[in-house]
Amino acid sequence: MSVELETSEGLDESEKKSSGAPEEESHARTTDLSELLKEGTKEAHDRAENTQFVKDFLKGNIKKELFKLATTALYFTYSALEEEMERNKDHPAFAPLYFPLELHRKEALTKDMKYFFGENWEEQVQCSEASQKYVDRIHHVGQHQPELLVAHAYTRYMGDLSGGQVLKKVAQRALKLPSTGEGIQFYLFENVDNAQQFKQLYRARMNALDLDLKTKMRIVEEANRAFEYNMQVFTELDQAGSTLARETTGGLADGFPLHDGNGDVQKCPYYAAMQDKGTLEGGSCPFRTAMALLRTPSLQLILAASVAVAAGLLASYYL
């Protein structure tokens, strides 16, 4: 108040109104919840985008087993989020943001889970440790601090309508998923005709919520916490990916992929022959074994010496 009085001192009423308008407009923008969230979560958003899991995903470097684990984490997260949104759909601090038809993802994720795991998928999956912490926080907010629920909805759904659409194309290409959408139903918002326009509507609804500045800042803080939970899930997926990679190579560190029948068998004559004979199990591709041995320092030294001797003999022959 004192600042406003100082800046308007000595002006008549019309001057006060004209000089104050831009400042008031700027102040309104900076106190809009959507702007506070955008600015207040920028650092956390950048860190989340630069986690190893996300960077690998964007490069198309993701295996189907790891994608299945990621889909499982999303299923448990959205089940909790949408359960609490349903609980608070009439709460004044959240009701304007209740868009079940346009946004809810649980049904789509259920289809993806059936595609990847089969009809009895519920018997095969469980909530991971990092996902469970995220789920527990969402339930706590929904039941005890519903005014903060917008932070979790904003973090998830706005991201899904933005970067999520890029990930959809990457996943479909990298995993060779059907063009008809199986396995990526999560990314398909069939009831949102224009994602950009819908995001504008959502932000406008957020800005219209009757919240004081203190509550808005608490929502920003909760959104940053949501990003942290997401990063913990990404870290967990990174660890799972490393484990899967070790299992795929049979625990060896030679860096050569094991022929497991999922690739083009014509590229490995040994694999194709053994598959025809039915004797692949327990076998090891001799090419892969030879290449691993060639990377052994002692064998490299012997080979180098042999090449040197052979070169000497060849030179003496021509001389």
Secondary structure, DSSP 4 states (H G I P E B T S, - for coil): -HHHHHHHTT--HHHHHHHHHHHHHHHHHHTSHHHHHHHHTHHHHHHHHTSHHHHHHHTT---HHHHHHHHHHHHHHHHHHHHHHHHTTT-TTTGGG--HHHH--HHHHHHHHHHHH-TTGGGT----HHHHHHHHHHHHHHHH-GGGHHHHHIIIIIHHHTHHHHHHHHHHHHTT--TT-TT-GGG--TT-S-HHHHHHHHHHHHHTS---HHHHHHHHHHHHHHHHHHHHHHHHHHHHHHHHHHHHTTT--S-PPP--SSS-GGG-HHHHHHHHHT--TT---HHHHHHHHHTSHHHHHHHHHHHHHHHHHHHHHH-
